[in-house]
């Protein structure tokens, strides 16, 4: 398999080389027909789907759609991990329309807001999805609508033509639709490859993350198809360490993208998973304790990566190429210029805003129907991620979301470091740290902690744990114990809910 310097669309040295004509469906269907594209574990028996079979499924859907939709129409995809989910997106892109990934665990209001905002009239789904949709849009059963006929030509799209509208998870506000062009897949390929220590022949990819999110769709599924790496499709009604280990074993999986929440659950259960060649993780920074556990559980170093729905896979670790530095999320990926900038838009060696220069192939075209929000996302030539960071040599250290950084008695405190520290305590399963308004210190550090089953810990014990390991000023002056933390459907702690809870406590 090609290494990062030979990834299609990336010149040696890191400059993008995008053709005038580019269609993501064609990128994902460019391998020999008899080569395995997908390993299907959604049924009781394992079956493989070749590129020829996937192409036939795709063309069947594309023929049916082409009679009903126009190029640039938005088509919803409400399907869990399955070969039909892959074929649905490919069919939409093949005819020049725009796919809108939708999540099966959305409630009706969440579906309504996205379907309405995107102007979706048709949704490719299954029987379960049909019930979820109700009258929000016209459901078409992806596995049933296929039509026989001649091969469907690829629409003559270019890198900047819209292809997919992915809604943000809404950790810092209402979900916004990030509109991406056909170049977005190319933009993911270098980072995906190096986060798995350079994908190569014999590898096999899987993630428990749903394919309705950018992490499942563009960190695993589509890059695997484009690079010729088999991808496992497996439904998990509920993630459990035992089910995860079973899928890895049955699917012959060698490379996994684990969201941090999944890693914490595996660690809490002390689940060992042998036979993997690489484990990548992104979404929230991991601490030194998690990296050390990964060495024991997987026999390898977990590679962290960084990005967001608007511009993904721009920073990554690669233990095969350079030592992983605990507390840092890696180095900039070839093709993406990443900087830490000050309020004037100038690069700085101090803590500042993590930013990505325009020109990144994985950068959004715009927020759907939100020109004001699009303009606010940029500062000159830089896309502002909303995250705070600082360079440690050429490694990027994640400090926290801009609105998550805690100001206490003149100190600026990133919650991630405190969360990492608390996670090293043997009784702590997961934790969220926020600033609580305080008339004396502006804010105090407050930790919301979920303990492991049958484990015990006191507020004082956890406070001393942080005092002894970090700084006196950064320990949590208050600790609350919860049964569970508020989480997005992608497994991120919703700190804004914890902040609202903390503010409400002050007003009682």
C-alpha positions in Angstrom: 0.0 0.0 0.0 1.1 3.6 -0.6 2.6 5.5 2.4 1.7 9.1 3.1 4.1 10.5 0.5 2.3 8.4 -2.2 -1.3 8.9 -1.2 -3.4 9.7 -4.3 -4.0 13.4 -4.6 -0.9 14.4 -2.5 2.4 15.2 -4.1 5.7 14.3 -2.5 6.4 17.2 -0.1 2.8 17.7 0.9 1.1 19.8 -1.8 -2.4 18.8 -3.0 -2.7 17.6 -6.6 -6.4 17.6 -7.2 -7.7 16.8 -10.8 -10.3 19.0 -12.5 -12.7 16.1 -12.4 -13.2 14.3 -9.1 -16.0 12.2 -7.9 -15.8 10.4 -4.6 -17.8 7.4 -5.8 -15.3 6.8 -8.5 -12.4 7.1 -6.0 -14.1 4.3 -3.9 -14.7 2.0 -6.9 -11.3 2.0 -8.6 -10.0 -1.4 -7.4 -10.3 -4.8 -9.1 -13.8 -6.2 -9.1 -13.0 -9.4 -7.3 -11.1 -7.6 -4.5 -12.8 -7.6 -1.1 -14.3 -4.2 -0.3 -16.4 -4.9 2.8 -16.7 -7.6 5.4 -20.3 -7.9 6.5 -20.9 -8.9 10.1 -24.4 -7.4 10.3 -26.1 -10.8 10.0 -25.5 -14.1 11.8 -22.8 -15.2 9.3 -19.8 -13.4 7.9 -20.0 -12.6 4.2 -17.7 -10.6 2.0 -18.7 -7.9 -0.5 -16.4 -7.5 -3.5 -15.9 -4.2 -5.3 -17.9 -5.6 -8.2 -20.8 -6.5 -5.9 -20.7 -3.0 -4.2 -20.7 -1.4 -7.7 -23.7 -3.4 -8.7 -25.5 -2.4 -5.5 -24.5 1.3 -6.0 -25.7 1.3 -9.7 -29.0 -0.2 -8.8 -29.7 2.6 -6.3 -28.3 5.2 -8.7 -30.6 4.2 -11.5 -33.7 4.5 -9.2 -32.6 7.9 -7.9 -31.7 9.4 -11.2 -35.3 9.3 -12.3 -36.4 11.1 -9.1 -33.7 13.6 -8.2 -31.5 16.3 -9.8 -27.9 17.0 -9.3 -27.3 19.0 -6.0 -30.5 17.7 -4.4 -29.9 16.6 -0.8 -30.7 13.0 -0.2 -30.7 11.6 3.4 -29.1 8.3 4.4 -30.6 6.9 7.5 -28.8 3.5 7.8 -26.5 1.9 10.3 -23.2 0.2 9.4 -24.0 -2.0 6.5 -23.0 -2.6 2.8 -26.3 -0.8 1.9 -25.2 2.3 3.8 -21.9 2.4 1.8 -23.8 1.8 -1.5 -26.3 4.6 -0.7 -23.7 7.3 -0.3 -21.8 6.1 -3.3 -25.0 6.2 -5.5 -25.8 9.7 -4.4 -22.4 11.0 -5.2 -22.2 9.1 -8.4 -25.2 11.0 -9.8 -24.0 14.3 -8.6 -26.4 14.7 -5.6 -25.5 15.5 -2.0 -25.8 12.9 0.7 -26.9 13.9 4.2 -25.9 11.3 6.9 -28.6 10.8 9.6 -28.2 8.8 12.8 -30.5 6.0 13.8 -30.4 7.1 17.5 -31.7 10.5 16.7 -35.1 11.3 18.2 -37.8 12.8 16.0 -36.9 16.5 16.8 -33.3 15.9 15.9 -34.2 14.3 12.7 -36.8 17.0 11.9 -34.3 19.8 12.4 -31.7 18.3 10.1 -34.1 17.1 7.4 -35.8 20.5 7.4 -32.6 22.5 7.4 -31.1 20.6 4.6 -34.3 20.5 2.5 -34.2 16.7 2.3 -37.2 15.3 0.4 -36.0 11.6 0.0 -34.2 9.4 2.6 -32.5 6.1 1.8 -33.2 3.9 4.7 -34.6 0.5 5.9 -37.8 -0.6 7.7 -36.6 0.7 11.0 -35.6 4.1 9.6 -39.0 4.3 7.8 -40.7 4.2 11.2 -38.3 6.8 12.6 -38.9 9.2 9.7 -42.7 9.2 9.8 -43.8 12.0 7.5 -40.6 14.0 7.7 -39.5 12.9 4.2 -40.2 10.1 1.6 -38.4 6.9 2.7 -36.9 4.6 0.1 -35.7 1.2 1.2 -32.1 1.1 -0.1 -32.0 -2.7 -0.4 -35.3 -2.8 -2.4 -35.2 0.0 -4.9 -32.4 -1.3 -7.1 -33.1 -1.3 -10.8 -31.4 -3.3 -13.6 -29.8 -1.6 -16.5 -26.6 -0.3 -18.1 -23.7 1.0 -16.0 -24.4 4.4 -14.5 -21.8 7.0 -15.5 -20.0 9.1 -12.9 -21.3 12.6 -12.8 -18.7 15.1 -14.1 -18.1 16.7 -10.7 -15.0 18.6 -9.6 -13.2 18.9 -6.2 -15.2 22.0 -5.2 -18.6 20.6 -6.2 -20.8 19.8 -3.1 -21.0 16.1 -2.2 -21.9 15.6 1.5 -23.7 17.7 4.1 -22.6 16.5 7.6 -24.1 18.1 10.7 -21.9 18.9 13.7 -22.6 17.1 16.9 -23.6 20.3 18.7 -21.1 20.3 21.6 -20.9 24.1 21.6 -24.2 25.2 20.1 -27.0 24.1 17.8 -25.9 21.6 15.0 -24.7 23.3 11.8 -24.5 21.6 8.4 -20.9 21.5 7.2 -21.0 21.3 3.4 -18.1 19.4 1.9 -16.9 19.0 -1.7 -15.7 15.9 -3.5 -12.2 16.7 -2.4 -13.0 15.9 1.3 -12.1 12.2 0.9 -8.7 13.0 -0.6 -8.1 15.4 2.3 -8.7 12.5 4.8 -6.4 9.9 3.2 -3.0 11.0 4.5 -4.1 11.4 8.1 -6.1 8.2 8.1 -3.2 6.2 6.7 -0.6 7.5 9.1 -2.9 7.2 12.1 -2.8 3.5 11.4 1.0 3.4 11.0 0.6 3.6 7.2 -2.2 1.4 5.9 -0.9 -1.5 3.8 -1.8 -4.8 2.2 -3.2 -7.3 4.8 -4.9 -4.6 6.9 -8.6 -4.6 7.8 -10.4 -1.6 9.2 -13.3 -1.2 11.7 -14.7 1.4 14.1 -17.6 1.1 16.6 -18.5 4.7 15.6 -21.6 5.0 13.4 -21.1 5.8 9.8 -23.5 8.7 10.2 -20.6 10.8 11.6 -17.5 12.1 9.9 -15.4 9.8 12.2 -17.1 6.6 10.9 -17.7 7.8 7.3 -14.5 9.6 6.4 -12.0 8.2 9.0 -12.8 4.6 8.2 -15.3 3.6 5.6 -14.6 5.7 2.6 -10.8 5.9 3.0 -10.7 2.1 3.3 -12.7 1.8 0.1 -10.5 4.4 -1.7 -7.2 2.8 -0.5 -8.3 -0.8 -1.1 -8.4 -1.8 2.6 -11.3 -4.0 3.6 -13.7 -2.4 6.0 -15.8 -4.4 8.5 -19.5 -3.4 8.8 -20.9 -4.5 12.2 -23.9 -3.3 14.2 -23.6 -2.8 17.9 -26.9 -2.1 19.5 -25.0 -1.3 22.6 -21.2 -1.1 22.9 -19.8 -3.6 25.3 -16.1 -4.7 25.7 -17.1 -8.3 25.1 -19.0 -7.6 21.9 -16.2 -5.4 20.7 -13.6 -8.1 21.2 -15.8 -10.7 19.5 -16.2 -8.5 16.4 -12.4 -7.9 16.2 -11.8 -11.6 16.3 -14.6 -12.7 13.9 -13.8 -10.0 11.4 -10.1 -10.5 11.2 -9.7 -6.8 12.1 -6.2 -5.4 12.2 -6.9 -1.6 12.5 -9.4 0.1 14.7 -10.5 3.7 15.3 -11.8 3.8 18.9 -13.5 6.9 20.1 -12.2 7.9 23.6 -15.4 6.8 25.2 -15.0 3.2 23.8 -11.4 3.2 25.1 -12.5 4.2 28.6 -15.1 1.4 28.6 -12.5 -1.1 27.5 -10.1 0.1 30.1 -12.7 0.0 32.9 -13.4 -3.7 32.0 -9.7 -4.4 31.6 -10.5 -5.9 28.2 -7.4 -7.2 26.3 -7.7 -7.3 22.5 -4.8 -9.1 20.8 -3.9 -9.2 17.1 -4.3 -5.6 16.2 -1.6 -3.7 14.2 -2.9 -0.2 14.9 -5.4 1.6 17.1 -6.3 5.3 16.3 -8.3 7.6 18.5 -9.7 11.1 18.1 -12.4 13.4 19.4 -10.9 14.1 22.8 -7.3 13.9 24.0 -6.1 10.8 25.8 -3.9 11.0 28.9 -0.7 9.2 29.8 -2.6 6.6 31.8 -4.7 5.7 28.7 -1.7 5.4 26.5 0.0 3.2 29.1 -3.0 1.0 29.3 -3.2 0.7 25.5 0.3 -0.8 25.5 -0.9 -3.5 27.9 -4.3 -4.1 26.3 -3.3 -4.0 22.6 0.4 -4.4 22.7 0.9 -1.2 20.7 0.9 2.6 21.1 -2.5 4.3 20.4 -2.2 7.0 17.7 -4.2 10.1 18.5 -5.4 12.3 15.7 -7.2 15.6 15.6 -9.8 17.4 13.5 -13.4 18.4 13.5 -16.4 18.0 11.2 -15.5 21.3 9.5 -11.9 20.2 8.7 -10.8 16.8 9.8 -7.6 14.7 10.1 -5.2 17.6 10.1 -3.0 16.4 13.0 -2.0 12.9 13.9 0.5 10.7 15.8 2.2 7.9 14.0 4.2 5.6 16.4 5.9 4.0 13.4 7.4 7.3 12.4 8.0 9.3 15.6 7.6 8.8 19.3 4.2 9.5 20.7 4.4 12.4 23.2 1.8 12.0 26.1 -0.4 15.0 26.4 0.1 15.9 22.8 -2.1 14.9 19.8 0.6 14.6 17.3 2.1 16.6 14.4 0.5 18.3 11.4 -0.4 15.9 8.6 1.1 16.4 5.2 -1.2 18.7 3.1 -2.6 20.6 6.1 -1.0 23.8 7.4 -1.8 24.0 11.1 -0.9 26.9 13.4 -1.5 28.3 16.8 -2.5 32.0 16.3 -3.1 35.0 18.5 -6.2 37.3 18.4 -4.6 39.2 15.5 -4.3 36.1 13.3 -0.5 35.8 13.8 1.2 32.5 14.6 2.5 32.4 18.1 4.6 30.1 20.3 2.3 30.8 23.2 -1.1 29.3 23.9 -3.6 30.4 21.3 -6.3 29.4 18.8 -5.7 26.2 16.8 -6.2 27.2 13.2 -5.9 25.6 9.7 -4.9 27.6 6.7 -7.3 27.7 3.7 -6.4 25.2 1.1 -6.8 22.0 3.2 -8.6 19.5 1.0 -10.7 18.3 4.0 -12.0 21.8 4.8 -15.7 22.6 4.4 -17.0 24.7 1.6 -19.4 26.5 3.9 -22.0 26.1 6.6 -25.3 25.3 4.8 -27.4 28.4 4.5 -25.4 30.2 7.2 -23.1 32.8 5.5 -22.7 34.6 8.8 -21.5 31.5 10.6 -19.2 30.7 7.7 -17.6 34.1 7.9 -17.2 33.9 11.7 -15.4 30.5 11.3 -12.4 32.3 9.5 -9.9 34.8 10.6 -8.2 35.9 7.4 -6.8 32.9 5.7 -7.2 30.7 8.8 -10.1 28.5 9.8 -10.5 28.9 13.6 -11.3 25.5 15.1 -12.6 26.9 18.4 -9.9 24.9 20.3 -7.0 26.2 22.3 -3.5 24.7 21.9 0.2 25.3 22.3 3.3 23.9 20.5 5.7 21.7 22.3 8.4 21.6 19.6 6.6 20.3 16.5 3.9 18.5 18.6 0.5 20.1 19.2 -0.8 20.1 22.8 -4.6 20.4 23.0 -5.5 22.8 25.9 -9.3 22.8 25.5 -12.2 24.3 23.7 -11.9 28.1 23.6 -15.1 28.4 25.7 -14.0 25.5 28.0 -10.8 27.1 29.2 -11.2 27.9 32.9 -10.1 31.3 34.2 -9.4 31.0 38.0 -7.6 33.6 40.1 -5.7 34.8 37.0 -4.7 31.4 35.8 -5.9 29.9 32.5 -6.6 26.2 33.1 -7.4 23.6 30.4 -9.9 21.0 31.6 -8.3 18.2 29.5 -5.2 17.9 31.7 -7.3 17.7 34.9 -9.5 15.1 33.3 -6.5 13.1 32.2 -5.1 13.2 35.8 -8.4 12.1 37.4 -8.7 9.3 34.9 -5.5 7.8 36.3 -7.2 7.3 39.7 -8.1 3.6 40.0 -11.7 4.4 41.0 -12.6 6.8 38.2 -14.4 5.6 35.0 -14.9 8.9 33.3 -15.0 12.6 34.2 -15.9 16.0 32.9 -14.3 19.2 34.2 -15.7 22.7 33.8 -15.4 26.2 35.3 -18.0 27.1 37.9 -18.7 30.9 38.3 -17.1 32.2 41.5 -17.3 35.8 42.8 -13.7 35.7 44.2 -11.8 33.7 41.6 -13.9 34.4 38.5 -14.3 30.6 38.2 -13.3 27.5 40.2 -12.5 24.1 38.8 -15.4 21.7 39.2 -15.2 18.0 38.4 -18.1 15.8 37.6 -17.0 12.2 38.2 -18.5 8.8 37.3 -16.9 6.0 39.4 -16.3 2.4 38.2 -18.7 -0.2 39.4 -18.3 -1.0 43.1 -15.4 1.5 43.3 -15.3 4.2 46.0 -13.6 7.6 46.3 -14.1 10.8 48.2 -14.0 14.4 47.1 -10.9 15.0 49.3 -9.2 12.0 47.9 -9.7 13.1 44.3 -8.7 16.7 45.1 -5.4 15.5 46.7 -4.8 13.2 43.7 -4.8 16.2 41.4 -2.8 18.5 43.9 -0.1 15.9 44.1 0.2 15.5 40.3 -0.6 18.8 38.7 -0.6 22.3 40.2 -2.0 23.6 43.4 -4.1 26.2 41.6 -5.7 23.7 39.2 -7.2 21.1 41.5 -11.0 20.8 41.5 -12.3 22.8 44.4 -15.6 20.9 44.0 -16.2 17.3 43.0 -19.7 15.9 42.3 -20.4 12.2 41.7 -22.8 11.3 38.9 -24.2 8.0 37.6 -23.5 9.2 34.0 -22.2 12.3 32.2 -24.2 14.1 29.5 -22.8 12.8 26.2 -23.3 13.6 22.5 -24.3 10.8 20.3 -20.7 10.7 19.2 -19.5 10.0 22.7 -18.2 13.5 23.6 -18.8 15.0 27.0 -21.3 17.9 26.6 -19.5 20.4 28.8 -22.0 23.1 28.1 -24.6 21.0 30.1 -22.1 20.6 32.9 -21.4 24.3 32.9 -25.2 25.1 33.0 -25.5 22.6 35.9 -22.6 24.3 37.7 -24.0 27.8 37.2 -27.4 26.6 38.4 -25.9 25.3 41.6 -24.4 28.7 42.3 -27.9 30.3 41.9 -29.6 27.9 44.3 
